[in-house]
Structures are given as structure tokens and as C-alpha cells.
Amino acid sequence: MKFFAFLQFKTRVMQKTSPEILELRKRIEDDVKRKMKTPADFIFLSGAIWERTHETMSPTTLKRLWGYIDGADTTRNCTLNILSKFLGFNDWDDFLKNIGQDNGSDFVKSQHLKVEDLSIGDRVSVSWKPNRRCTFRYLGDYRFIVEKAENSKLKVGNTFSCSLFILGEPLYLNDLVQDDNPPVAFVVGNKDGLVELTPKV
């Protein structure tokens, strides 16, 4: 599948789980030859950004963008501009145009599943380290319910919103409802990402 989501060039915020931001993160990791998995990695990247662009970006902001810690579901345009400059582009719009002109390339090269391709009642099984496993049933309108849960903070009956599953990447859940608690954001596999992704129609 290919993603063509360039209508948001001029928006001020973007979803952290958008294919464009996942591609930005991948290119940054490729550039610095380092995966962002530990606090030291984000401190390193923050320093590298300052050295190259003379722009300040805190390790905390970077951790939120990579899903290492909880935070807002969206990312501000000014953050994306700085990271795009770090990669040698003029700004975020310039980065988007570049990946849009990269003929024959997908933003996401690993196995992935777009929720819009599911039908109500379809199931998705995922697992992540060290021994977590869940099965979700699609309710429609990007909402899921947890049907099975092993060794996870997610429990049977929990509901959440999600738009994209990517093997090897963290899974971002929006509006997670557990019992009578207010909805929260939740990250599955924030260190190593999903290690298994199996749609079951």
C-alpha cells in the first residue's frame, strides 16, 4: 500500500502516527546511525540537532515524538520544521514535497495495516516484548475493543481508537477507555514496537 497524504502541507499540527512523521523519524535514525530507544539516545539527538541547526529541541520533545513517553497525539509544525532542517530540507513542507516526489517508494516499508481497510468485526492480533499479546475486534469508525489480553495493561473489554498498525513500530492508542476512568492515550511496545501483526478477517 502507498500513502498519499500531502493535503496537510499547511496545517500547524500533525498526528504523530502519520506515515509522513514515521518516515521523518526513520530518516533521522538512518542519518545519525542510531535507533532512538534510550534516554541517552534522545540526549544525543538533541545535541546533534543543536550542532547542525543551532535550534533548540529538548530530549523530552523528541521522546514524545518517538512515543518513548506519553504526550499529545499531535506534533507542532515548528518541531517538524526543525527536524526537517536537520535533514537538510528548508522546512517541513520541503520534506513532504521530497518524499512525495520519491517515485516508487512507500513511506512505510515494513508490514503494516491501515484501519480503513478493515470491516466491522475483523480482528487484529498483535504482540510485543517481552511477552505481551492482544487480539482486538474492529467496531467501526476507527474504534476497537480488546477481546484477548495476555500479560498486558490492556484488559478485555477496553476500547480505543487507532488508525494504523506497523510491524516494528510502537502502536499508538487514542481515547483508551478502561472501566470508568477518563479516556487516555496509550503506547503499546514503545521500546521495540510490535513484533507480530496478524489481521484475522
Secondary structure, 3 states (H helix, E strand, C coil): CCCCCCCCCCCCEEECCCHHHHHHHHHHHHHHCCCCCCHHHHHHHHHHHHHHHCCCCCHHHHHHHCCCCCCCCEEEHHHHHHHHHHCCCCCHHHHHHHHHCCCCCCCCCCCEEEHHHCCCCCEEEEEECCCEEEEEEEEECCEEEEEEEECCCCCCCCEEECCEEEECCCEEEEEEECCCCCCEEEEECCCCCEEEEEEEC
